[in-house]
């Protein structure tokens, strides 16, 4: 993961970057996004142990008050748990939360799900080593905390069978690959064995693929613990893992798995696994669909950018990011980054599709950051979607932050209907970085004229917050889909599980269609705009495609005829 920028070129690039910082305010225009980090009470900076690794955020509602909160990993610094005060500000409630155990570890990423189905979101935090006694790889355990429902957490790492899974872990991702309503977990691991210092990692030290590691595929045992079923499900793949995403790429109702790998051109490329549910196995189809990406894959943004009913995948990378556009089941994906206006040279990490301007299509935010300890400032990107083509407008929009970016998330901090952006920035390892590099919160002040709707899911048989389920909104000819995020889609991070849709000028919603994990299909018709709609999974056992009249004819009527004949005899 090395991008070389020498002396003079580095200084010139840094100067050019700083020149563009104020561009968004030229000509008297106020950018649509405002940096509200300090006034919101966010005071965070990720400190690396060594090398460039780390920096994740999980968006979740800690206390179920309707305002979403955030947990942010901090590496060598103390992690933070920000409670949303409901007025655009946050309070750090880490101390006293029961999460203080993370002080002993170099934390990396974080994701959340209701592991034991008690209605509260629990947290899973990845680590690379301990602070108390630094270990060579395999280094340390990851951490699982159950939410007690009173603002505190309980460490259940050992109780849930995770105590001995010591590794160099990066990103976690929740999903329900066996559709039993209990969220399962994939954990990306980077090394199997490496005794050097991470700052020394380069192509030469990576050539030996024997250093690569398998991930963990952790099956949730009905809320009582986890079991690693990696081999049981037919997996034997190794790579420099940066996590994975559970996603239904082929619209068949189950969750497939896309795994991101660093140094894909030297070791194992990305791999894409098709879920063979109800069989207990995944089948690798990477080469068949051209998703065996030989790149440094840091993270993935998921979205249907052209509203054609197929999910597409923007994969962050060093130098050029890849935008893999879905052509349909059985057909290979096509990289259209250059064709669609996304071809820029940088080092990218987190990425988030969202309709920031409420015009009915997905825009894209990308968090950029140099390898740390390098000192080259790199502005974040904002790609505006216009007629399914993207234009980079980060400086105009006001989100061209030059910190050393890593994970990023989008959520609605004030429940005003539009989406805001939070980015983890790292503390520079070397002195002389030309700008302050601290985590940044951007509030969306675009006053978009388009309408919107937010949809929160409450699973009864499915995962309680809808992770892995899909929401479709139909307004006339406009059809949009969102997949509920289970984590790692934006480099070691997890976005809001509340689905957000910009509606343009639509005044009513014809239908909202929920496709729950497990197969149920639920429809709401004639809904109003500019509101949060909470949909609880109905308790009707009927699955998608179930026809009661058909089964009446097939089963009941023949039985009645048999009974009638017996009575006549």
N, C-alpha and C positions, 0 to 999 in steps of 0.2 A: 504494500500500500504506500508506494513512494512516488511523490511528484517533486522533481528537483527544480528549484528556482535559485539561481546563483546570484551572489552579491548585487551587482548593478541592476539586473532585471528585477530582483526582489524589491529593491528600494523604489524603482520606477513604478512597479505595480502597486506598491503601497501608496505612493503619492497619488496615482490615478484614482485609486479606490476612494481616498479621502476627498478628492476633488468632487466626486459625485454625491457625497453624503447629503448635501443640501439641495439637490436638484428638485426634489418634490415640492419645495416651497417657492420655487422661482415663479415669476409672473404673478405673484400674489395669490396663487392657488393653495388651498389647504388640503393636504393629502387625506384620503379617506380613512387611513388608519393612524392612530395616535399612540405614541409610546407612553403608557400609563404605569410603567413598572413601579416607580417610587411611590406615586400617589395611591396605588393599589396595595402597597405594603409588601411587595415581592422583593426579597433581598436574598439572592441565591447565585452561587457560582460553583460549578463542578471543578474539583481539583483532581487531576489524574495522578495515579500511583506512579506509573511510568508509561511511556508511549502515548498513544492517542485515544485510548479506549474510554468509553463511558459517557453517560448522560441521558437518563430517561425520565418520562413523566407519565403518570396515570391519572386520568380524569375519572372521578366517580363521586357519587353523593354519599359522603361519609355518614351523615346523620339523617338521611332521607327527609330533608326539609325542603326539597325542590330546587336547591341551588347547588351546582356541582363544585366539588372541592378537588384538590390536586395533591398528589405525593410526588416529590422530585428526589431522585437519587443524587448524591453529591460526591461519590468517590472517596477521597481522603477527608473531605469536609463532612460536617454533620448533615444528614438528610433533613428534609423539611416536609411537614404536613400542613398544608394551607387550608384552613376552614374558610369557606366563602361566607362573608357577613351579609350578603344579599343586597349590598349597596355599591357594588363595584370594588370593594376592598376585601383583603384577606388577612387572616391572623394565623401565625405559625403556632400550631398546637402539638408539635412533635413531642415536646417534653411532657410527660404524664400520659402519653397515648398508649404506652406499652410497646411502641416500636423502637425504643431506645437501644434494643439489642443490635440494631444495624450499625451503631457506633463502632462496633468491634470488627467491621468488615469493610472492604473496598467495594462499595455497591456499584452496579452498572445500569441495569434496566428494571422496570417494574410494570406489572399488569395486574388487573383485578377481575374477579368473578365471584359469584356466590357459590363457593365450593361445597358447602354443606346444606344448601337450599333452605336457609333460615330467613331469607329476605334481605340480608345484609352483604355488601360487597367486601370480600376478603382480598388480601394483597399477597402477591408473590414477587420477591425481590431477588435478582440475580447478583452474584458476587464473583470476584476473581481471586481474592485472597483475604486473609485476615490482617488487621492492623496490629494486633497484639504480638503475633509471631509469624512473620512473613514466610509462606511456604512455597516450595517449588510445585510445579503442576504434577499431579492433580492437587489443586490448592485448597479449596474450601467448599462448604455446603452452600446451597441457596437457602432462602428463608421464606417460610410460609406463615402468615399471620391471619387468624380468624377475627373478624369484626364482632365485638361483643354487643353491638347495638347501642352502646352508651358513650360512644366517642373514644373507646379504648379497644386495644387489640390483644390477642393472646398468641404467643409463639407456639405453633404446633408442628414445627419442622420435624422433630423426632417422632411425635405421635402419628404423623401422616406418612412415615416411611421414607423421608427425604434426607435423613441425617447422614447416611453413608454415600450419598451421591455427590462426592467431592469432585469438583471440576473447575475449569476456567470457563464460566458461562457468560453469555452475552444477552440475548433477548429471549423472553418467554412469550408464549402465545396461547391463549385459552380458546378452546373449541369443543364441540361435542361430536366427535367422529363416530360414536356408536349410537347417537340419538336417544340416549336414555334420560336426558334432562340434567345430568350432572356434568359440569364442565371439566373436560380433560385438558391436558397441558402438553405443549411441545416446548423444549428448552434447547436453544442453540448453544453448542460448545465449540470453542475455538481451537484448543490444543488437546492432544493426548499427553504429550510430554515435551517440555521445553524448559531448560534450566538457565538460559541466558536472560539478559535484560530486554524488556520489551522495546526500549528505544533503539535497540540494535536490529529490530526486525526489518528486513528488506527482501528483495527477490532472491538474493543468494542464500539466505537462511531458510527460505520457504521451499526451496526446490524439493527437499525430502518430504514426500507426501505421507511418510509414516508418522509424522508428527500430528497429522490431522486427527480429528475426534469425531466420534459418533454423537448424535444428539440424544436427548431423552424423549421418548413418547410415553407420557405418563397417563395411565388410565385411572379415572376417578372411581374408586370402589364405593359407590353409593354414599359419598360424603364422609366416609370413615378413614380414607387414606388414599395413597396413590401407588400404583405398580408400574414399573418400567416395562412396557410391552414392545419395545423397539424391535427386538428379534422376533417376537411372537407374531407381529404384523408383517413379517417378511422384509424388514429393513436391515441393511448392512452398510449403508452409505457413510462415508467419512468426508469431512471437509472443514475448512476454517469458518465455522458457522457464526453468522450474525443474526440468528433467529429465523423464524418462519411465520407464515400467515395461513390460517385456515380460511378457505374460500371455495365457493361453489362455482368453479369456472365454467362448467358445462351445463349448468341449469338443471341438474338431475335430482336436486333436493338433498344431497349429502355434501359433507365438507371435505374437499380435497386439501392438499398441503403443498405450499410452495416454500422451499427452503433457500435462504440467501447465503451465499458463500463468498468470503473474501478470497483473493488470489485464485479466482476460478480459471484463469489461464495457465496457472502453474500446478495446481492441485486438482480438486474436484469442482467442476462448474456447479452453478445452481442446479437443483433438481426439483422436478415437479411430480408429485405423487397423486395418482387418482385413487379415490376412496372406493373400494369395492363393496361397501356396505350393501346388504347385511352380512356379507362375508367379512371375516376378521383379517383383512389385509389391505395394504396399499400396493398399487402397481406403478412403477416408475414409467412415465411417458415423456420424459424431458425431451429426448431427441425427436420423438414422433411429432411433437407440437412446436419444436424449435424454441423450447424454454430452457435448454441447457446452456445458460448464459455464461460465457467465459470472461467474466468481468470481476471487479471488486464490488460486489453487491452489498450495500450498506443498509438499505431499507426499501420498502415498497409502499406506494400509494395505490389504492384500489378505487376505481370509479368507472362508470359508463359515460365517457366523455361526450359521445354523440347520441345518447339516448336511443340506442338500437336494441336494448335488452340484453347486451353482452357486457360482462365486466372486463375492463382493460387494466393493465398493470404498468405503472411508472416505477422503474427500478433505478435507485440512485447509485452513483458510481464515481470513480476517479476519472477526471477528464470529461467524458461525454456520458450523460445519463441515457438510459434506454426507455422507450415507451412502447411496450409490447401490446399491440392492438389485437383483440380477440376477433377471429374470423368465423367462429362457430365450431361446434363439436366436431371433432375428427379432422379439423383443418389446422395448419400451423399458424402460430402467432406471427405478426409482422412488426418489426421495429420501425415506427414512423416518427421518431423523435425529430429527425432532420426535416422531414416532409411537413410536419405540423408546427414547426417554429420553435422547437425546444432544444436545439443543438447548440449548447454553450459549454465552453471549457471551464471546469471548476472541480471542486471536491464536495460532493453532496452527501447528505446523511438522511435527516428526516424529510418527509414529503407528505402533503395532505391535499386531497381533492375536497373541494367544498364550493358551494354556490355563494360566494361572499357578496355578490351584488344582486342576488334574487332575480336573475333574468331567465332562469330555467335551464341553465347548463352549468357544468362543473368547471371552476377555475382551479388553479394549482399553486400552492405555496411550497417552496423548497428551501430547507435550511442548509447553508453551506458553511464550511469551516476547514481551515488548513489542518494538515497533520501536525499535531502538537508534539514536538517542540518547534516546528517551523513558525515563521512570523509573518506570513503573507495574509493580509486581510482580504476576505472574500465576501461580497455582499450576498444576502439572501435573494431568492428569486420570487417573483409573483407573475404567474402566467395567466393572463386574462383570456378566457375562451370566447371567441367570436365566430359563430358559424363553424364550429368544430375545428378551428385553427387557433393557435395560441400566440400571444404577443407578450414579451417580457416587459413588465411595467413596475418593477420593484421600487425604483426611486420615485416614480410618479405617485404610486399608491402609498408610499411612506413606510415600507417594511424592509428596506434594503439595509438591514443590520449588518455590521462588519465584525461582530464578535465571532469567536471560534465555535460555530454552531454544531450541535449534534441532534438530539431528539427534538421533535416539535409536535404540538397537538392543537386541535381546534375545538372550541366549545363556546357556549353562550354564557359569559360570566354574569350578566345582569338579567338574563331572561327577557331581553328586549327583542328577540327574534332574529338577530344577526349573529354571525360567528366571529369570534375573536381568536387570536393566535398567541400561543406561549411557546418560547424556544429556550432550550437549555444551552447555555454558553459555558465553555471551559475557561479556567484561568490559564493564561499563557505560561508555558514552562520557562521560556526565555524572556529576559528583560528586553524592553524596547518595543513592545507591541504598540502600534500607533493609536489605537482607540481602546476604550474601556470594554472589556469582554465579560459581561455579566448577563445572566439570563434575563430575557426581555418579554414583556407582556404588551401586545398591541390590541387596543380596543377598536372595534369596527365602528367608525362614525360616518359611514358613507351616506346615511339617510337614504338608502336605496328606495326607489319608488315602487319596486316590485313587491308583491305579497309573498307570504311564506307560510309554512306549517312545520311543526316539529312533532315527531311521533315517538313516544316511549312505549316499550313493550313490557308486559308483565306476564311471564311464562307461568303456566300451571303444571304442564307436563314437560315443556321445554325449559331451558335455562331461565332462571327467574327474571333476568334482565334482557333476555332475547338474544344473547350472544350466538352468532351463527345463523340466526334467522334473517329473513329478507323482507324489506318493505318496498312496495311499489305504489306510486301515486299517479293517478290518471286525471288529467284536466283537458278535456277535448282530445286533440291530436297529440298532446304532450304526455308522454309516459316516461317516468323516471324510477330508477331502482337504487336502493341503498342496502348494503350488507352491514349488519351490526358487528362492530369491531371487537375482536377478542384480544388484540394486542400485537405488537411488533410490526405493525404496518408502517410505522413512521420512526424507524430506528430505535429499538429498545423501549418504545412508548406505546400508549394506548389512548386513542381518542374517546370522545364521548360516545356512550352507547345509545344516545338519543338521535334518531335519524332526522336530518334537517333537509328541507326542500325549498328552494326558491321557486315561486310560481308565476313570475312575470306579472301580467295584468289580469290573470285569472281571478274571478270573484268567488267561485265555488270550486270544490273538489268533487269530481264525479265519483271517484272511488279510491279507497285505500285498501290495498291487498297485502295481507301478511302471509308469508309462507314460513311457517314455523319449522324449526328443526324437528324431525320426526315425521313430517309429511302433511300436517294439517294446513288447510288453507282457510283464511278468514277474511271476509270482505265487509267494509263499512262504506256506505253510499251517502252522497249529498252532504258533504262536510263543509264547514265554514273555514275561511282562511285566517291567517294571523293568530294562531293559537297553538298551544301544546295539547295534543290528543294522546291520552294514555289508553292503550288497548290491552285488555286482559284476555289471555287465551281462553277461548270457550271450553267448557268441559264436555263438549260433544266428542265422542270417540271417533267420529267419522273422519277418515283420511281423505286427502285430495284424490278425486276420481271415484269415490265411493258412491254408489247409486243404490239407495234402499229399495226402490221399486224392482231393480234388477234382481237383488237378492231375495225379495219376496217371491218373485216368479220362479227363481231357481230352487229355493229351499222349501218355502212354506207351502206352496200349491201342490208340489208332488207329495209331500207328507200328508196333506189333507186328502188327496186322492187315495193314498194307501189306506188311511184310516177309514174312509168312506167304504172302500171295497171290503175291508175286514168286517165292518158293521153289517153289510148286506149278507155276508156269509153266515 
